[in-house]
Amino acid sequence: DVQAALSGEGLTVGIVNTSKESATVKLSVSGFDITGKKLTRYEIADPQNDPAGFNDPDQPYRIETKESKETAADNVVVKPYSVTVLVWEK
């Protein structure tokens, strides 16, 4: 599943992968030029690819939101059972 939102701050794309396999998502963006824009990637995924993985308040966090700075790409690889949010600044 892919969702997108365009605002005065830029473009946000959310990708949900409910599959047990990694997926490559080809982005086709119109109405907003992603070339040369700052891109921040946020990813929420279980490191063990467990669809039932969770954080236990009595244990160190297993699932965290990871943030990274990236360069714009037409293809995005997303992990199994994950949520990935891409944010391009205006």
C-alpha positions in Angstrom: 0.0 0.0 0.0 1.3 3.4 -0.9 -0.1 6.8 0.1 1.2 10.3 -0.8 0.5 13.8 0.5 1.7 17.1 -1.0 1.7 20.1 1.2 3.4 23.5 1.5 6.4 21.8 3.2 7.0 19.2 0.5 6.0 15.7 -0.4 5.4 12.8 2.0 5.0 9.2 0.7 4.1 6.3 3.0 4.7 2.7 2.1 3.3 -0.3 4.0 4.7 -3.7 3.2 2.6 -6.5 4.7 4.6 -9.2 2.9 7.2 -11.6 4.3 9.5 -10.5 1.4 11.3 -7.2 0.8 9.7 -5.2 -2.0 11.0 -2.7 -4.5 8.6 0.1 -5.1 9.0 2.2 -8.3 8.0 5.8 -7.6 6.4 7.8 -10.3 5.9 11.3 -9.0 4.1 14.1 -11.0 3.4 17.6 -9.8 6.5 17.7 -7.5 10.1 17.4 -8.7 12.1 15.2 -6.3 15.4 15.8 -8.1 18.0 17.4 -5.8 15.5 17.7 -2.9 16.5 16.7 0.7 15.0 13.3 1.5 14.5 11.9 5.0 13.5 8.2 5.3 11.7 6.9 8.4 11.4 3.1 8.8 9.5 1.0 11.3 10.3 -2.7 11.1 11.0 -5.7 13.3 14.8 -6.6 13.0 13.8 -10.3 13.0 11.0 -9.7 10.3 8.4 -11.0 12.7 4.9 -9.8 11.8 3.9 -10.2 15.4 6.9 -8.4 16.9 6.3 -5.9 19.5 8.0 -3.7 22.2 7.7 -5.1 25.7 7.9 -2.2 28.3 10.0 -4.5 30.5 12.6 -5.2 27.8 14.9 -3.0 25.6 13.0 -1.7 22.6 13.0 -4.2 19.7 11.2 -2.1 17.2 12.2 1.5 16.7 11.7 4.2 14.1 15.0 4.6 12.2 15.7 7.9 10.5 18.2 8.3 7.7 19.0 11.0 5.1 19.1 9.7 1.6 19.3 10.8 -2.0 16.2 10.8 -4.2 15.7 7.5 -6.1 13.0 6.2 -8.4 13.1 2.8 -6.7 12.7 2.3 -3.0 13.4 -1.0 -1.3 11.3 -1.7 1.8 11.8 -4.4 4.4 9.3 -7.2 5.1 6.4 -6.3 7.5 7.4 -2.6 7.6 6.2 0.9 7.3 8.4 3.4 5.4 7.8 7.1 5.2 9.7 9.2 2.7 9.7 13.0 3.2 11.1 15.4 0.5 11.4 19.0 1.6 10.1 21.7 -0.7 
